[in-house]
Amino acid sequence: MTQKLKAGIVGGTGMVGQRFVELLDQHPWFQVTAIAASAGSAGKTYEEAVQGRWKLKSSIPEDVKSIVVQDASKVEEVASGVDFVFCAVDMPKKDIQALEEAYAKTGTPVISNNSAHRWTPDVPMVVPEINPGHIDVIAAQRKRLGTSTGFIAVKPNCSIQSYVPALHALMDFKPTKVVASTYQAISGAGKNFADWPEMIDNVIPYIGGEEEKSEQEPLRIWGGIENGEIVKASAPLITTQCIRVPVTDGHLATVFVSFEKKPSKEEILARWSQFQGRPQELGLPSAPKQFITYFEEENRPQTKLDRDIERGMGVSAGRLREDTIYDYKFVGLSHNTLRGAAGGAVLIAELLKAEGYIQAK
C-alpha cells in the first residue's frame, strides 16, 4: 500500500476543525499528523484542547487524541511536519489571507474552508463536480507566490450547495433568473442548541454577509479562466434570502428558476439523475455515487431525514413543478458541515491529489 499523505489541520479545535478530524479518521489517502490552533491551545494534547468543546455526536478519534496542538502562527514549524493543510481558522479576513499565503509560500498546499480567499483572482473556489477545471489557475497563483508546490484552493459558501448543483445540471437550458431562499442550520454559525438557546423555537431572518455570497459565488464557480485569473459568469441573475432556522445540520433551499430554453420536467429529472462529475469519474473516496437524488414524495427532502444522504456528501431535490411567474420551482437540501464545509474540502483535496497537485514533500 502506498504511504498516506500527511495532513495538517490549522484551526483544528473549532467545529469545522473537529469535522476535519472526524472525516480524516481512517481516510484511505490522508493521515492527520499535525493539528494547529491559537496560542491558547498550543502545547496541550488535542483531547485536552477540545475538552468540554467537542461538538460532534461521534467521539474524538483515538489516533488524534494524543497529538500535541501546535501554534498555528508558527507556520514553518507546522508546515515541516505535513504534506498539505486544511485551514478552518476563526480570525479577521486579512489575518486569514496572510496566514494562508504564508503556508502556501512554504511549499505547502492549503485547502481552505474560510471565505478570505474566495475572491482572490488566481485562487480556485471549487465544487469538484462542477468546476474542477478551475484548478488550472493554480499555475498562475504559484508564480505570484513564488512557489513551485504550494498554493491555496478554497471551497465556496455552505449556503449555495443546496441549489447550485441542481442548477448546474441544467446549464444547457441556460438559466436566466434564479430566486433562492435558504433555511440554514445553526451549525453553520459553529453552534449547537446548548451554545445558542435563543435559537430554540425561533427563526432569525438575517445571516450577516450570506445573501451576497449566495448571489455572487455561484457566478464565480460558473466563470472561466482568462489570463491566469477566474472571471465570473454574467448569468444567471440570482437573488436570495438567507434565514437561520432551529435545525442542527442541513441547509434547505426553495428555488424558482427561468430558462432561455425551457426544458420539460422529464428532461430536468433525467439531467439530475444522470449528473456525474470528475469525482465520480475518478472514484474519489469521499465522492457520493449519486450526486443529486430526487424525491418523488411531496414532503421530501426533509432536513432531518435526508441531510445525511451519501454520507452527507450528496445533495437532494424535490417538489419540482411549473410555476406561474418563473418556469419552475423546486426544493434543494445539502448537509452544511459535510458537503458544505469539511467534507467538501476533503473532496477538493482528493481531487487535487488525483490530479497531481498534492504530493508527498
C-alpha positions in Angstrom: 0.0 0.0 0.0 1.3 3.5 -0.8 2.2 5.8 2.1 -0.6 8.1 3.2 -0.1 11.8 2.7 0.4 13.8 5.9 -2.4 16.3 6.5 -2.4 19.2 9.0 -5.5 20.9 10.3 -5.0 24.6 11.0 -7.8 25.7 13.2 -8.4 22.1 14.4 -10.2 22.8 17.7 -13.3 24.7 16.3 -16.4 23.0 15.0 -15.3 22.7 11.3 -11.8 21.6 12.5 -13.5 18.9 14.5 -15.3 17.7 11.4 -12.0 17.5 9.6 -10.6 15.4 12.4 -13.7 13.1 12.2 -13.7 12.8 8.4 -9.9 12.1 8.1 -10.1 9.3 10.7 -9.2 6.1 8.7 -9.1 8.1 5.4 -7.6 5.8 2.7 -5.3 8.5 1.4 -4.6 11.0 4.2 -3.5 10.9 7.8 -3.6 13.7 10.3 -0.1 14.3 11.6 -0.4 17.9 12.8 -3.1 20.0 14.4 -2.6 23.7 15.0 -4.8 26.3 16.7 -4.5 29.5 18.7 -1.6 30.0 21.2 -4.1 29.3 24.0 -4.5 25.7 22.8 -0.8 25.1 21.8 1.1 22.7 23.9 -2.0 20.7 25.0 -2.9 17.3 23.6 -5.8 17.5 21.2 -8.0 15.7 23.7 -7.2 18.3 26.3 -7.6 21.2 23.9 -11.2 20.2 23.0 -12.2 19.1 26.5 -15.8 20.4 27.0 -15.8 21.9 23.5 -16.2 18.7 21.4 -19.4 19.4 19.4 -19.9 16.3 17.4 -22.0 13.2 18.2 -19.1 10.9 17.4 -16.3 10.6 19.9 -12.8 12.0 19.4 -10.8 9.6 17.1 -8.2 7.6 19.1 -5.4 8.5 16.5 -5.5 12.2 17.2 -6.2 12.3 21.0 -2.5 12.5 21.9 -1.3 14.8 19.1 0.1 17.9 20.7 -1.6 21.0 19.3 0.9 23.5 17.7 0.6 27.2 17.4 -0.9 28.0 14.0 1.1 31.2 13.7 4.4 29.2 13.8 4.0 28.4 10.1 7.4 26.9 9.3 7.1 24.6 12.3 3.7 23.3 11.4 4.4 23.0 7.7 7.6 21.0 8.2 5.5 18.0 9.5 2.9 17.8 6.8 2.4 17.4 3.0 -0.6 19.8 2.9 -3.0 21.5 5.3 -6.7 22.1 5.7 -7.5 25.6 7.1 -10.5 26.4 9.2 -9.4 29.3 11.5 -11.6 31.9 13.0 -9.7 35.2 12.5 -10.2 38.5 10.8 -10.2 38.2 6.9 -6.8 40.0 6.4 -5.1 37.8 9.0 -6.5 34.6 7.4 -5.3 35.8 3.9 -1.8 36.4 5.3 -1.7 33.1 7.2 -2.8 31.0 4.3 -0.4 32.7 1.9 2.4 32.1 4.5 1.7 28.4 4.5 1.5 28.3 0.7 4.9 30.0 0.4 6.5 27.2 2.4 5.6 24.9 -0.5 2.5 23.6 1.4 -0.8 23.3 -0.4 -3.7 24.9 1.6 -7.3 23.7 1.2 -9.3 26.4 2.9 -12.7 26.3 4.5 -12.5 30.1 5.0 -14.1 32.8 2.9 -11.0 35.0 2.9 -9.5 34.0 -0.4 -12.8 33.2 -2.3 -12.4 36.3 -4.5 -8.6 36.3 -4.9 -8.5 36.2 -8.7 -6.0 33.3 -9.0 -7.4 31.2 -6.2 -9.7 28.4 -7.4 -13.0 28.2 -5.5 -14.2 24.6 -6.2 -17.1 22.3 -6.1 -15.3 19.3 -7.5 -18.3 18.0 -9.5 -19.0 21.4 -11.0 -15.8 23.4 -11.8 -12.8 21.0 -11.4 -11.1 22.8 -14.4 -10.6 25.9 -12.2 -7.6 24.2 -10.5 -5.7 25.0 -13.7 -5.4 28.6 -12.4 -3.0 27.3 -9.7 0.0 27.6 -12.1 -0.6 31.4 -12.2 -1.0 31.6 -8.4 2.2 29.7 -7.8 4.1 32.1 -10.0 2.7 35.1 -8.0 3.5 33.4 -4.6 7.0 32.3 -5.8 6.5 28.6 -5.0 6.6 25.5 -7.2 4.5 23.3 -4.9 2.4 25.5 -2.6 -1.0 27.1 -3.4 -4.4 27.9 -1.9 -7.7 26.4 -3.0 -11.0 27.2 -1.3 -14.4 25.8 -1.0 -17.4 28.0 -1.6 -20.1 29.0 1.0 -22.2 26.3 2.5 -25.4 28.0 1.6 -25.0 27.5 -2.2 -24.5 23.8 -2.1 -28.3 23.2 -1.7 -29.2 24.7 -5.0 -26.2 25.3 -7.3 -25.6 21.6 -8.1 -29.3 21.2 -9.2 -29.0 24.3 -11.4 -25.6 23.3 -12.8 -27.0 20.1 -14.1 -29.4 22.2 -16.2 -26.9 24.7 -17.6 -27.6 23.5 -21.2 -31.0 25.1 -20.9 -29.4 28.5 -19.9 -31.0 29.5 -16.6 -31.6 33.3 -16.8 -33.2 34.2 -13.4 -33.0 32.5 -10.1 -34.7 33.3 -6.8 -33.5 31.2 -3.8 -34.4 31.3 -0.1 -32.2 29.3 2.2 -33.2 27.9 5.6 -29.9 27.4 7.3 -28.8 25.2 10.3 -27.2 26.7 13.4 -24.1 24.6 12.9 -23.4 27.0 10.0 -22.6 29.5 12.8 -20.4 27.0 14.6 -23.0 26.5 17.2 -25.4 23.9 18.7 -28.5 24.5 20.8 -26.6 24.4 24.1 -24.5 27.3 22.9 -27.3 29.2 21.3 -30.5 28.8 23.4 -32.2 31.8 21.8 -32.4 29.8 18.5 -34.8 27.2 20.1 -38.4 27.8 18.8 -37.1 30.7 16.8 -36.3 31.9 13.2 -33.8 34.7 12.6 -34.3 36.4 9.2 -30.7 37.5 8.8 -27.3 35.9 8.4 -24.5 38.5 8.0 -23.0 38.5 4.5 -24.7 35.4 3.5 -27.0 36.8 0.8 -24.2 38.5 -1.1 -22.2 35.2 -1.0 -25.2 33.2 -2.1 -25.8 35.5 -5.1 -22.3 36.1 -6.2 -20.3 32.9 -5.5 -22.3 30.7 -8.0 -21.2 33.1 -10.8 -17.6 32.7 -9.9 -18.0 28.9 -9.9 -19.6 29.2 -13.4 -17.0 31.6 -14.6 -13.9 30.9 -16.7 -10.1 31.3 -16.6 -8.7 34.3 -18.5 -5.0 35.4 -18.3 -4.4 33.5 -15.1 -7.5 34.8 -13.3 -11.0 33.5 -12.8 -13.6 35.8 -14.4 -17.1 35.3 -13.1 -20.1 34.5 -15.3 -22.6 37.2 -16.1 -25.7 34.9 -15.9 -28.0 33.8 -14.4 -29.2 36.7 -12.3 -29.6 35.4 -8.8 -31.4 36.9 -5.8 -31.5 35.3 -2.4 -32.8 35.5 1.2 -30.9 33.6 3.9 -32.8 32.6 7.1 -31.4 30.9 10.2 -33.8 28.1 11.4 -33.8 25.9 14.6 -32.1 22.9 12.9 -28.8 21.3 14.0 -27.4 20.5 10.5 -28.6 20.9 6.9 -29.4 23.8 4.7 -32.6 23.7 2.7 -33.4 26.0 -0.3 -36.6 26.9 -2.1 -35.7 27.8 -5.6 -37.5 29.5 -8.5 -35.8 29.5 -12.0 -36.5 30.6 -15.5 -34.6 29.4 -18.6 -33.7 30.7 -22.1 -34.7 27.3 -23.4 -37.4 25.9 -21.1 -36.8 22.1 -20.5 -39.6 19.7 -19.9 -40.0 18.3 -16.3 -38.8 14.9 -17.6 -35.7 16.5 -19.1 -34.9 18.1 -15.7 -35.3 14.9 -13.8 -33.2 13.0 -16.3 -30.4 15.5 -16.0 -30.5 15.4 -12.2 -30.4 11.6 -12.0 -27.7 11.2 -14.6 -25.4 14.0 -13.5 -21.9 13.0 -12.7 -18.7 15.0 -12.3 -15.0 14.5 -12.1 -15.1 13.0 -8.6 -17.4 10.2 -9.8 -15.3 9.5 -12.9 -12.2 9.3 -10.7 -13.9 7.3 -7.9 -12.6 9.7 -5.2 -13.1 8.2 -1.7 -15.4 10.9 -0.4 -17.4 11.3 -3.6 -21.1 10.5 -3.5 -22.0 7.8 -6.0 -25.3 9.6 -6.8 -24.6 13.4 -6.6 -28.2 14.6 -6.9 -31.1 12.5 -5.5 -34.6 13.4 -6.4 -37.5 12.5 -4.1 -40.9 12.0 -5.7 -42.7 12.3 -2.4 -44.4 15.7 -1.9 -42.9 16.2 1.6 -39.3 15.5 0.8 -36.4 16.2 1.0 -36.7 16.8 4.8 -33.7 18.2 6.6 -33.7 15.6 9.4 -34.4 12.6 7.2 -32.3 13.4 4.1 -29.3 15.6 5.1 -27.1 12.5 5.6 -27.7 11.1 2.1 -24.5 9.6 0.6 -22.7 10.1 4.0 -23.7 13.8 3.9 -21.9 14.3 0.6 -24.9 14.0 -1.8 -27.5 16.7 -2.4 -31.2 16.2 -2.8 -34.0 17.8 -4.5 -37.8 17.5 -4.5 -41.1 19.2 -5.3 -40.2 20.1 -8.9 -43.2 21.8 -10.5 -44.1 24.5 -13.0 -44.6 28.0 -11.6 -46.9 30.8 -12.5 -44.2 33.5 -12.7 -41.0 31.6 -13.3 -40.6 28.4 -15.4 -40.1 26.0 -12.5 -39.7 25.8 -8.7 -38.1 23.1 -6.5 -36.6 22.4 -3.1 -32.9 21.5 -2.6 -31.1 20.2 0.5 -27.4 19.8 1.5 -25.5 18.9 4.7 -23.8 22.2 5.5 -20.9 20.9 7.6 -20.2 17.8 5.4 -20.8 18.7 1.8 -20.9 22.4 2.7 -17.8 22.6 4.8 -15.2 20.0 5.9 -16.4 17.2 3.5 -16.4 19.5 0.5 -12.8 20.5 1.4 -11.7 16.9 1.8 -13.2 16.1 -1.6 -11.2 19.1 -3.1 -8.0 17.7 -1.5 -8.8 14.2 -3.1 -9.3 15.8 -6.5 -6.1 17.8 -6.2 -4.2 14.6 -5.2 -5.7 12.6 -8.0 -4.7 15.4 -10.5 -1.2 15.6 -9.2 -1.3 18.9 -7.3 -0.8 17.5 -3.8 2.2 15.1 -3.4 4.4 13.9 -0.6 7.1 16.5 0.2 
